[in-house]
């Protein structure tokens, strides 16, 4: 039986975290380059997203078995929120408000119930 600190538990989370950084740049990084033609932005985003897929697909493949598909998706969504919150403040220079914090907390509460198991 694997322990929580073993690679089968940790590696998928780390790969999903890094993949989320790539995906956040692919989806939202272009917002700082609004003067660029949309076709260039789309091609650049696809190029960035390729690396996201190169990390996310192996993360889900190696993580399935240790985690259920629903748990993997939940991990990915929570990581997406964390990465996006940092990206929004750091790269886009957009503040996070209390409404964002409350909304994120509710999503994290939902994640708790995914991992808690049947009631």
C-alpha positions in Angstrom: 0.0 0.0 0.0 1.4 3.4 -1.0 1.9 6.2 1.5 0.5 9.7 0.9 4.1 11.0 0.3 4.9 8.4 -2.3 5.5 9.3 -6.0 2.1 7.8 -7.0 0.4 10.5 -4.8 2.8 13.4 -5.3 3.9 13.2 -9.0 0.4 13.7 -10.5 -0.2 16.7 -8.4 3.2 18.3 -9.3 2.6 17.6 -13.0 -0.9 19.0 -12.9 0.4 22.1 -11.1 3.1 22.8 -13.8 0.6 22.0 -16.6 -1.8 24.6 -15.1 0.9 27.2 -15.3 1.2 26.5 -19.1 -2.5 26.4 -19.6 -3.1 29.7 -17.7 -0.6 31.4 -19.9 -2.1 29.8 -23.0 -5.6 31.0 -22.1 -5.0 34.3 -20.5 -1.4 35.5 -21.3 -2.5 37.0 -24.5 -4.6 39.6 -22.7 -1.5 41.6 -22.2 -0.9 41.6 -26.0 -4.2 42.9 -27.4 -2.5 44.7 -30.3 -1.4 41.3 -31.8 -3.6 39.8 -34.5 -5.9 37.1 -33.1 -4.5 34.4 -35.4 -1.0 34.9 -34.0 -2.5 34.8 -30.5 -4.3 31.6 -31.3 -1.2 29.9 -32.7 0.9 31.0 -29.7 -1.7 29.7 -27.3 -1.9 26.4 -29.1 1.9 26.2 -28.9 1.9 26.8 -25.2 -1.1 24.4 -24.6 0.9 21.6 -26.3 3.3 21.6 -23.3 0.3 21.7 -20.9 -1.0 18.5 -22.6 2.4 16.9 -22.4 2.2 17.2 -18.6 -1.5 16.8 -17.9 -2.0 13.6 -19.9 0.8 11.7 -18.1 -0.3 13.2 -14.7 -3.8 11.8 -15.2 -2.6 8.5 -16.5 -0.2 7.9 -13.7 -2.5 9.3 -11.1 -5.5 7.2 -12.1 -5.5 4.3 -9.7 -4.1 6.3 -6.8 -6.9 8.8 -7.4 -10.3 8.4 -9.0 -11.0 10.4 -12.2 -13.2 12.7 -10.2 -10.5 13.3 -7.6 -7.9 14.0 -10.4 -10.3 16.6 -11.9 -10.9 18.1 -8.5 -7.2 18.4 -7.9 -6.8 20.0 -11.4 -9.6 22.6 -10.7 -8.2 23.6 -7.3 -4.7 24.0 -8.8 -6.2 26.0 -11.6 -7.8 28.4 -9.1 -4.5 28.8 -7.2 -2.4 29.3 -10.3 -4.9 31.7 -11.8 -5.2 33.7 -8.6 -1.4 34.2 -8.6 -1.3 34.8 -12.4 -4.1 37.4 -12.2 -2.4 39.4 -9.5 1.2 39.0 -10.7 0.9 39.0 -14.5 -2.3 40.8 -15.3 -2.1 43.2 -12.3 -5.7 42.6 -11.4 -6.6 42.6 -7.8 -8.5 39.7 -6.1 -11.5 40.8 -4.1 -13.3 39.3 -1.1 -15.9 38.0 -3.6 -13.2 36.0 -5.4 -11.9 34.7 -2.0 -15.5 33.6 -1.0 -16.1 32.0 -4.4 -12.8 30.1 -4.3 -13.5 29.0 -0.7 -16.8 27.5 -1.8 -15.1 25.6 -4.6 -12.5 24.3 -2.2 -15.4 23.3 0.1 -16.8 21.3 -2.8 -13.4 19.6 -3.2 -13.4 18.6 0.4 -16.6 16.6 -0.2 -15.2 15.0 -3.3 -12.3 13.6 -1.2 -14.3 12.9 1.9 -16.0 10.0 0.3 -19.6 8.8 0.7 -21.6 10.3 3.5 
